[in-house]
């Protein structure tokens, strides 16, 4: 389902992570004109280095998921 939504948005590549304490998933999608180097993937975050291939600019992105269920928040 997430992969289909990513393709609908023209994101050719992506990372999906099952989250703890939720039925959802953490997802990151990108187009082919970006290079993405994965630093670390965990059930609560995705940490990557991104390079814009068109201009060579680089940045770091961390997507974080905090569990809505209070008993799982300590893990996040």
C-alpha positions in Angstrom: 0.0 0.0 0.0 2.7 2.5 0.9 4.8 1.6 -2.1 1.8 2.2 -4.3 1.2 5.6 -2.8 4.9 6.4 -3.3 4.7 5.5 -7.0 1.6 7.7 -7.4 3.7 10.6 -6.2 6.5 9.7 -8.7 8.9 8.6 -5.9 10.9 5.9 -7.5 12.8 4.8 -4.5 12.0 4.5 -0.8 12.5 3.0 2.6 9.6 1.6 4.8 9.9 0.6 8.4 7.4 -1.2 10.6 6.8 0.8 13.8 6.3 -0.7 17.2 3.1 0.2 19.1 1.2 1.1 16.0 -0.3 -0.5 12.9 1.3 2.2 10.8 4.7 2.4 9.1 7.4 5.0 8.8 8.2 5.8 5.2 10.6 8.0 3.2 10.3 8.3 -0.6 12.5 10.1 -3.2 13.0 10.6 -6.9 15.8 9.3 -9.0 17.5 12.7 -9.2 18.6 12.4 -5.6 21.2 10.0 -4.1 20.3 8.8 -0.6 22.8 7.1 1.7 21.2 5.3 4.7 22.9 6.0 8.0 20.6 4.0 10.2 17.1 2.6 10.1 15.2 1.7 13.3 11.6 1.1 14.2 11.3 4.7 15.4 13.5 6.6 12.9 15.1 6.8 9.4 18.4 8.7 9.2 19.9 9.4 5.8 22.3 11.6 3.9 20.8 13.1 0.7 22.6 14.6 -2.3 20.8 16.6 -5.0 22.4 15.2 -8.1 21.6 18.3 -10.1 23.5 20.7 -8.0 25.6 18.6 -5.6 24.0 20.0 -2.5 24.0 17.7 0.5 22.0 17.5 3.6 21.0 15.1 6.4 17.4 14.1 7.1 16.1 12.2 10.1 12.4 11.1 10.1 11.2 10.2 13.6 8.1 8.3 14.8 7.0 8.8 18.4 4.5 6.1 19.4 1.1 7.4 20.3 0.6 4.6 22.9 2.1 5.9 26.1 3.6 2.5 27.1 5.8 2.5 24.0 7.1 6.1 24.2 10.1 5.3 26.3 11.4 3.1 23.4 11.2 6.1 21.1 
